[in-house]
Amino acid sequence: MSANTITKSIRLSTTESAEIGQLSTQTALSEAALMKKWVMEGMQAQKMDLAVYAYMRNQVDLRGGAIMADVAYNRFLRELQTRRVVILEDETFLDRLPGLAEAFNDDLLRQALADLAGSTMSAALVENKTLNAV
């Protein structure tokens, strides 16, 4: 046994142990290899679940979620899409909102878009005046 490995043990019922033995035979993997595979898959799934949950609570952005889940950025993005999580960092998101406002005949959304457009224009004017003053 390598100095870098640690043994962890769990208690199983006789039924659970028999099931592992049967699956070990069916997969041609040792019981230890099979259990390690399950632990690794479970850890990866848990990290992904925690990262998605953190993203949904705005605790991390897409890159932070990918790092937290220990996966590539695109893999994390696909996972969010698969779980139908709204991705607010989508560059086309704001462009699609007017269509949603019309589709749902939503005056509140229309007003929010008008307010956003006004504040964006105001910010651009202020920035332009600041640049011209320099």
C-alpha positions as CSV (number, residue, x, y, z in Angstrom):
1,M,0.0,0.0,0.0
2,S,1.3,3.4,-0.9
3,A,2.1,6.0,1.7
4,N,-0.3,8.3,-0.1
5,T,-3.4,6.2,0.3
6,I,-5.8,6.0,3.2
7,T,-8.2,3.2,3.9
8,K,-11.8,4.2,4.8
9,S,-14.3,1.6,5.9
10,I,-18.1,1.4,6.0
11,R,-20.5,-1.0,7.5
12,L,-22.9,-2.9,5.1
13,S,-25.7,-5.3,5.8
14,T,-25.3,-8.8,4.5
15,T,-27.7,-8.1,1.7
16,E,-25.8,-5.0,0.6
17,S,-22.5,-7.0,0.7
18,A,-24.0,-9.7,-1.4
19,E,-25.3,-7.2,-3.9
20,I,-21.8,-5.7,-4.2
21,G,-20.4,-9.2,-4.7
22,Q,-22.9,-9.9,-7.4
23,L,-22.2,-6.6,-9.2
24,S,-18.5,-7.2,-8.9
25,T,-18.8,-10.5,-10.7
26,Q,-21.1,-9.0,-13.4
27,T,-18.7,-6.1,-14.0
28,A,-15.5,-8.1,-13.7
29,L,-14.2,-5.5,-11.2
30,S,-13.0,-6.3,-7.7
31,E,-15.3,-5.2,-5.0
32,A,-12.8,-2.6,-3.9
33,A,-12.4,-1.2,-7.4
34,L,-16.2,-1.0,-7.8
35,M,-16.7,0.7,-4.5
36,K,-13.9,3.2,-5.3
37,K,-15.6,3.9,-8.7
38,W,-18.9,4.6,-6.9
39,V,-17.3,6.9,-4.3
40,M,-15.5,8.9,-7.0
41,E,-18.6,9.2,-9.1
42,G,-20.6,10.2,-6.1
43,M,-18.0,12.8,-5.1
44,Q,-18.1,14.3,-8.6
45,A,-21.9,14.4,-8.6
46,Q,-21.9,16.0,-5.1
47,K,-19.4,18.7,-6.2
48,M,-21.6,19.4,-9.3
49,D,-24.8,19.6,-7.2
50,L,-23.1,22.0,-4.7
51,A,-21.7,24.2,-7.6
52,V,-25.1,24.4,-9.3
53,Y,-26.7,25.3,-6.0
54,A,-24.1,28.0,-5.4
55,Y,-24.6,29.4,-8.9
56,M,-28.3,29.5,-8.4
57,R,-27.8,31.5,-5.2
58,N,-25.4,33.9,-7.0
59,Q,-22.5,32.8,-4.8
60,V,-20.4,31.9,-7.8
61,D,-20.4,32.9,-11.5
62,L,-20.0,30.4,-14.3
63,R,-16.3,30.1,-14.0
64,G,-16.4,29.8,-10.2
65,G,-19.1,27.1,-10.5
66,A,-16.9,25.2,-13.0
67,I,-13.9,25.5,-10.6
68,M,-16.1,24.4,-7.7
69,A,-17.4,21.4,-9.6
70,D,-13.9,20.6,-10.8
71,V,-15.1,20.5,-14.5
72,A,-14.4,22.5,-17.6
73,Y,-16.4,25.7,-18.1
74,N,-18.3,24.3,-21.0
75,R,-19.2,21.1,-19.1
76,F,-20.6,23.3,-16.2
77,L,-22.5,25.4,-18.7
78,R,-24.0,22.3,-20.3
79,E,-25.0,20.9,-16.9
80,L,-26.8,24.2,-16.1
81,Q,-28.6,24.0,-19.4
82,T,-29.5,20.3,-18.8
83,R,-31.0,21.2,-15.4
84,R,-32.8,24.2,-17.0
85,V,-31.1,26.7,-14.8
86,V,-31.4,30.3,-16.1
87,I,-28.0,31.5,-17.2
88,L,-27.9,35.2,-16.7
89,E,-24.4,35.6,-18.1
90,D,-25.8,34.6,-21.5
91,E,-24.9,37.6,-23.8
92,T,-28.2,37.3,-25.7
93,F,-30.4,37.2,-22.5
94,L,-31.2,40.9,-22.5
95,D,-31.8,40.8,-26.3
96,R,-34.5,38.2,-25.8
97,L,-36.4,40.0,-23.0
98,P,-38.5,42.3,-25.3
99,G,-39.7,39.2,-27.1
100,L,-40.8,37.7,-23.8
101,A,-42.5,40.9,-22.8
102,E,-44.5,40.8,-26.0
103,A,-45.2,37.0,-25.8
104,F,-46.5,37.3,-22.3
105,N,-48.0,40.8,-22.8
106,D,-46.2,41.8,-19.6
107,D,-46.3,45.6,-19.0
108,L,-44.0,45.3,-15.9
109,L,-41.3,43.6,-18.0
110,R,-41.7,46.3,-20.7
111,Q,-41.3,49.0,-18.1
112,A,-38.3,47.3,-16.6
113,L,-36.7,47.1,-20.0
114,A,-37.5,50.8,-20.6
115,D,-36.0,51.7,-17.3
116,L,-32.9,49.6,-18.1
117,A,-32.5,51.2,-21.5
118,G,-32.8,54.7,-19.9
119,S,-30.2,54.0,-17.3
120,T,-27.9,52.4,-19.9
121,M,-28.2,55.5,-22.1
122,S,-27.7,57.8,-19.1
123,A,-24.5,55.9,-18.1
124,A,-23.3,56.1,-21.7
125,L,-23.9,59.9,-21.8
126,V,-22.1,60.4,-18.5
127,E,-19.2,58.3,-19.7
128,N,-19.1,60.2,-23.0
129,K,-19.2,63.6,-21.2
130,T,-16.4,62.5,-18.9
131,L,-14.3,61.4,-21.9
132,N,-15.0,64.7,-23.7
133,A,-14.0,66.7,-20.6
134,V,-10.6,65.0,-20.5
